[in-house]
């Protein structure tokens, strides 16, 4: 057999092998389109995720790691968020996941995420691929970056907007374990969407909502008598301006307890009495400032920092001073 024939046979074998390797991709494109084919290779590995609506008997499905992170981003921040702010959020979420996994035995993830189908329903067939790619870029461009404090994954809370300052973890939680979650000036948050909101409740509605800690702390006579505007008094604020303690009748509670009980957007609030006739039900107007618990990174201020040309590294250094960005964490050691 001459050299030419041998070379032709080798080329044929090589071409056959290429076809075999690419066949799954070709079939995927033919059946589902290019987007689905891109999905199938979006991650170097898959992770186990709790999915309530899955057909799997144990409610757990395998999701591409990059797709999962992008889906969490899509759930947490708007698609028009600046790229550096979105990358900062990607690092925060990845750090939260790694922190949770470091103490987990089953290695099953449970953070809510948005699927490609949900993205299409929310943004439409035309916009969804563009937004999806933006979330994917934020994940990929931060590679495997996480925030560390010493040898441990940092605690990385975030919220939509503060009341003008973020809060100190030591004040809120009574622990010095997170010195990097401290008061930060965020004046731009004063202009955030829905920064100030007003709610009106009757005293009876507040009593019902707060019943668990009112009954535990107050005597039966006060609970039976009910409450009026005079029974509500803010007695202490933290350094950021959030309510740290208030009095309801003879009961003292935290601003966060009160916020959670009434479903308020923030524990930076004030009281005022509504004006009505003598026969009207006693009502209290509650004005809140900010959206969220106020700890860690303010997404609104992160966006403003992005607009000013700051990088995601600078944004994270501002909100979590004392932590360190690290890469090359081995996912396979965690999952």
C-alpha positions as CSV (number, residue, x, y, z in Angstrom):
1,X,0.0,0.0,0.0
2,X,1.6,3.3,-1.1
3,X,2.0,6.3,1.1
4,X,-0.8,8.3,-0.5
5,X,-3.4,5.6,0.2
6,X,-2.3,5.4,3.8
7,X,-2.5,9.1,4.3
8,X,-6.0,9.2,2.8
9,X,-7.2,6.4,5.1
10,X,-5.7,8.2,8.1
11,X,-7.6,11.4,7.1
12,X,-10.8,9.5,6.8
13,X,-10.4,8.0,10.2
14,X,-9.6,11.4,11.7
15,X,-12.7,12.9,10.1
16,X,-14.9,10.1,11.4
17,X,-13.6,10.6,14.9
18,X,-14.3,14.4,14.7
19,X,-17.9,13.6,13.6
20,X,-18.4,11.2,16.4
21,X,-17.1,13.8,19.0
22,X,-19.3,16.6,17.6
23,X,-22.4,14.5,16.9
24,X,-24.1,15.3,20.3
25,X,-23.6,19.0,19.6
26,X,-24.9,18.7,16.0
27,X,-28.0,16.8,17.2
28,X,-28.6,19.3,20.0
29,X,-28.5,22.2,17.5
30,X,-30.7,20.5,15.0
31,X,-33.3,19.5,17.6
32,X,-33.2,22.4,20.1
33,X,-31.4,25.2,18.5
34,X,-28.1,26.9,19.2
35,X,-29.1,28.2,22.7
36,X,-29.8,24.7,24.0
37,X,-26.6,23.4,22.6
38,X,-24.7,26.2,24.4
39,X,-26.5,25.3,27.6
40,X,-25.3,21.7,27.4
41,X,-21.7,22.8,27.7
42,X,-22.0,25.8,29.9
43,X,-20.3,24.2,32.9
44,X,-17.2,22.0,33.6
45,X,-19.4,20.1,36.0
46,X,-22.8,19.8,37.5
47,X,-24.2,20.3,41.0
48,X,-27.1,18.9,42.9
49,X,-29.8,21.4,43.5
50,X,-33.1,21.2,45.4
51,X,-35.9,21.7,42.8
52,X,-39.4,21.3,44.2
53,X,-41.1,20.8,40.8
54,X,-38.6,18.3,39.4
55,X,-39.7,14.8,38.3
56,X,-36.9,13.3,40.4
57,X,-38.3,11.4,43.4
58,X,-36.0,13.1,45.9
59,X,-36.7,16.6,44.6
60,X,-33.0,17.0,43.6
61,X,-31.8,17.7,40.0
62,X,-28.4,18.2,38.5
63,X,-27.7,21.7,37.1
64,X,-24.7,23.1,35.4
65,X,-22.7,25.0,37.9
66,X,-22.3,28.1,35.8
67,X,-25.9,28.1,34.8
68,X,-26.9,27.7,38.4
69,X,-24.9,30.8,39.5
70,X,-26.2,32.8,36.6
71,X,-29.8,31.8,37.5
72,X,-29.3,33.0,41.1
73,X,-27.9,36.3,39.8
74,X,-31.0,36.6,37.6
75,X,-33.2,36.1,40.6
76,X,-31.3,38.6,42.8
77,X,-30.4,41.5,40.6
78,X,-31.9,43.2,37.6
79,X,-30.5,42.6,34.1
80,X,-29.6,46.3,33.6
81,X,-27.3,46.3,36.6
82,X,-23.8,47.5,35.7
83,X,-21.3,44.8,34.8
84,X,-18.9,45.5,37.7
85,X,-21.7,45.7,40.2
86,X,-23.0,42.4,38.8
87,X,-19.6,40.8,39.1
88,X,-19.4,41.9,42.7
89,X,-22.8,40.2,43.3
90,X,-21.5,37.0,41.5
91,X,-18.6,36.9,44.0
92,X,-20.9,37.4,46.9
93,X,-23.2,34.6,45.9
94,X,-20.4,32.2,45.1
95,X,-18.9,32.9,48.5
96,X,-22.2,32.3,50.2
97,X,-22.5,28.9,48.4
98,X,-19.0,27.9,49.3
99,X,-19.5,29.0,52.9
100,X,-22.6,26.8,53.1
101,X,-21.0,23.8,51.5
102,X,-18.0,23.9,53.8
103,X,-20.3,22.7,56.6
104,X,-22.7,20.6,54.6
105,X,-22.7,16.8,54.4
106,X,-25.1,16.2,51.5
107,X,-23.7,18.9,49.3
108,X,-27.1,19.7,48.0
109,X,-27.7,23.4,47.1
110,X,-30.9,25.2,47.8
111,X,-30.7,28.8,46.7
112,X,-33.5,29.9,44.5
113,X,-32.5,30.4,40.9
114,X,-34.1,31.4,37.6
115,X,-34.2,28.8,34.8
116,X,-33.8,29.7,31.1
117,X,-37.5,29.1,30.6
118,X,-38.4,31.5,33.5
119,X,-36.1,34.1,31.9
120,X,-37.9,33.7,28.6
121,X,-41.3,34.1,30.3
122,X,-40.1,37.2,32.1
123,X,-38.2,39.0,29.4
124,X,-39.5,37.4,26.2
125,X,-37.7,35.3,23.5
126,X,-35.8,38.3,22.1
127,X,-34.3,39.8,25.3
128,X,-33.8,36.6,27.4
129,X,-30.7,35.3,25.5
130,X,-29.0,38.7,25.8
131,X,-29.7,39.0,29.5
132,X,-28.7,35.4,30.1
133,X,-25.4,36.0,28.5
134,X,-24.8,39.0,30.7
135,X,-25.3,37.0,33.8
136,X,-23.1,34.2,32.5
137,X,-20.3,36.8,31.8
138,X,-20.5,38.0,35.3
139,X,-19.9,34.5,36.6
140,X,-17.2,33.6,34.1
141,X,-15.3,36.9,34.4
142,X,-15.0,36.5,38.1
143,X,-13.7,33.0,37.4
144,X,-13.7,31.2,40.8
145,X,-13.2,34.2,42.9
146,X,-14.5,34.3,46.5
147,X,-14.1,36.5,49.5
148,X,-12.1,35.1,52.4
149,X,-11.5,36.4,55.9
150,X,-8.5,34.6,57.2
151,X,-8.8,31.0,56.3
152,X,-12.6,31.0,56.2
153,X,-15.1,32.0,53.6
154,X,-16.5,35.5,54.5
155,X,-20.1,36.1,55.5
156,X,-21.4,38.2,52.6
157,X,-24.9,39.6,53.2
158,X,-26.4,42.1,50.8
159,X,-29.6,44.2,50.4
160,X,-31.2,46.5,47.9
161,X,-30.6,49.8,49.6
162,X,-29.7,51.1,53.0
163,X,-31.2,54.1,54.8
164,X,-28.0,56.0,54.0
165,X,-25.6,53.9,55.9
166,X,-25.1,50.1,56.1
167,X,-25.2,48.5,59.5
168,X,-22.7,46.9,61.8
169,X,-22.9,43.2,62.3
170,X,-21.6,43.6,65.8
171,X,-24.4,45.9,66.7
172,X,-27.1,43.9,65.0
173,X,-26.0,40.3,65.9
174,X,-24.1,41.0,69.1
175,X,-20.9,39.2,67.8
176,X,-17.5,40.4,66.8
177,X,-17.0,37.5,64.3
178,X,-17.7,39.8,61.3
179,X,-15.7,43.0,61.8
180,X,-15.7,43.5,58.0
181,X,-19.5,44.0,58.0
182,X,-19.5,47.5,59.4
183,X,-21.1,50.9,59.0
184,X,-20.5,52.3,55.5
185,X,-21.7,55.7,54.3
186,X,-24.1,55.2,51.3
187,X,-25.6,58.6,50.6
188,X,-26.7,57.6,47.1
189,X,-29.1,55.2,48.7
190,X,-31.3,58.2,49.6
191,X,-32.3,58.4,45.9
192,X,-33.0,54.6,45.5
193,X,-36.2,53.3,44.0
194,X,-38.9,52.9,46.7
195,X,-36.5,54.2,49.3
196,X,-39.2,55.7,51.4
197,X,-42.5,53.8,51.8
198,X,-45.5,54.5,54.0
199,X,-47.8,51.8,55.6
200,X,-50.8,52.2,57.8
201,X,-51.9,49.6,60.4
202,X,-54.6,49.6,63.0
203,X,-53.3,48.9,66.5
204,X,-55.2,45.7,66.5
205,X,-53.5,44.6,63.3
206,X,-50.1,45.3,64.9
207,X,-51.0,43.5,68.1
208,X,-52.1,40.4,66.1
209,X,-48.9,40.4,63.9
210,X,-46.6,40.8,67.0
211,X,-48.6,38.4,69.2
212,X,-45.8,35.9,69.6
213,X,-43.4,38.2,71.4
214,X,-46.0,40.4,73.0
215,X,-47.7,37.5,74.7
216,X,-44.3,36.2,75.8
217,X,-43.2,39.4,77.3
218,X,-46.4,41.2,78.4
219,X,-48.9,40.3,81.0
220,X,-52.4,39.2,80.1
221,X,-54.1,42.4,81.2
222,X,-52.2,44.6,78.7
223,X,-52.8,42.1,75.9
224,X,-56.5,42.1,76.7
225,X,-56.8,45.9,77.0
226,X,-55.2,46.4,73.6
227,X,-52.9,49.2,72.4
228,X,-53.1,52.8,71.3
229,X,-50.6,55.1,69.6
230,X,-49.2,56.1,73.0
231,X,-48.1,52.5,73.6
232,X,-45.6,52.7,70.7
233,X,-42.2,54.3,71.3
234,X,-38.8,54.0,69.6
235,X,-36.3,53.8,72.4
236,X,-33.0,53.2,70.6
237,X,-31.3,53.4,67.2
238,X,-28.1,51.8,66.0
239,X,-25.2,53.8,64.5
240,X,-26.6,53.5,61.0
241,X,-30.0,54.9,62.0
242,X,-32.0,51.7,62.1
243,X,-34.3,51.0,65.1
244,X,-32.6,48.8,67.5
245,X,-35.2,48.8,70.2
246,X,-38.8,49.9,70.6
247,X,-41.5,49.7,73.3
248,X,-45.0,48.3,72.7
249,X,-46.9,48.8,75.9
250,X,-44.7,47.2,78.5
251,X,-42.9,45.0,76.0
252,X,-39.4,45.8,74.6
253,X,-38.5,44.3,71.2
254,X,-36.0,44.9,68.5
255,X,-36.6,46.8,65.3
256,X,-35.9,43.7,63.3
257,X,-38.5,41.7,65.2
258,X,-41.1,44.4,64.5
259,X,-40.0,44.6,60.8
260,X,-40.3,40.9,60.3
261,X,-43.7,40.6,62.1
262,X,-45.3,43.3,59.9
263,X,-43.4,42.5,56.7
264,X,-41.9,45.9,56.5
265,X,-39.1,46.5,53.9
266,X,-36.7,48.0,56.5
267,X,-36.2,48.4,60.2
268,X,-35.3,52.0,59.7
269,X,-38.8,53.4,60.4
270,X,-40.7,56.1,62.3
271,X,-44.2,56.3,63.8
272,X,-46.9,58.9,63.3
273,X,-50.6,58.9,64.3
274,X,-53.2,59.2,61.6
275,X,-55.8,61.9,61.9
276,X,-59.4,60.8,62.1
277,X,-62.7,61.4,63.8
278,X,-63.2,60.3,67.4
279,X,-65.1,57.1,66.4
280,X,-62.4,55.9,63.9
281,X,-60.3,52.8,64.6
282,X,-56.9,53.8,66.1
283,X,-54.3,53.6,63.4
284,X,-50.6,54.2,63.1
285,X,-48.6,55.4,60.1
286,X,-45.2,53.7,59.7
287,X,-42.7,55.3,57.3
288,X,-39.7,53.2,56.3
289,X,-36.4,54.1,54.7
290,X,-34.4,51.6,52.7
291,X,-35.0,48.1,51.4
292,X,-33.6,45.1,53.2
293,X,-31.8,44.4,56.4
294,X,-29.0,46.9,55.8
295,X,-26.1,44.6,56.3
296,X,-23.2,44.2,53.9
297,X,-23.4,45.4,50.3
298,X,-26.0,47.8,49.1
299,X,-26.8,46.9,45.5
300,X,-27.9,50.5,44.8
301,X,-24.6,52.0,46.0
302,X,-22.7,49.2,44.2
303,X,-24.4,50.3,41.0
304,X,-23.5,54.0,41.6
305,X,-19.9,53.0,42.2
306,X,-19.9,51.0,39.0
307,X,-21.2,54.1,37.1
308,X,-18.2,56.1,38.6
309,X,-15.8,53.6,37.0
310,X,-15.0,51.5,40.0
311,X,-14.2,47.8,39.6
312,X,-15.9,44.9,41.3
313,X,-12.8,44.4,43.4
314,X,-13.0,48.0,44.7
315,X,-16.7,47.7,45.4
316,X,-16.2,44.6,47.5
317,X,-13.2,46.1,49.3
318,X,-15.5,49.1,50.3
319,X,-18.3,47.0,51.7
320,X,-16.2,44.1,53.2
321,X,-13.0,45.9,54.3
322,X,-10.6,43.4,55.7
323,X,-11.5,40.5,53.5
324,X,-9.4,39.2,50.7
325,X,-10.3,38.1,47.2
326,X,-8.9,34.6,46.3
327,X,-9.1,32.4,43.3
328,X,-8.4,28.8,42.3
329,X,-10.6,27.3,45.0
330,X,-11.1,23.7,44.0
331,X,-14.8,23.1,43.5
332,X,-14.4,19.3,43.4
333,X,-13.3,19.5,47.1
334,X,-16.5,21.1,48.0
335,X,-19.2,19.3,45.9
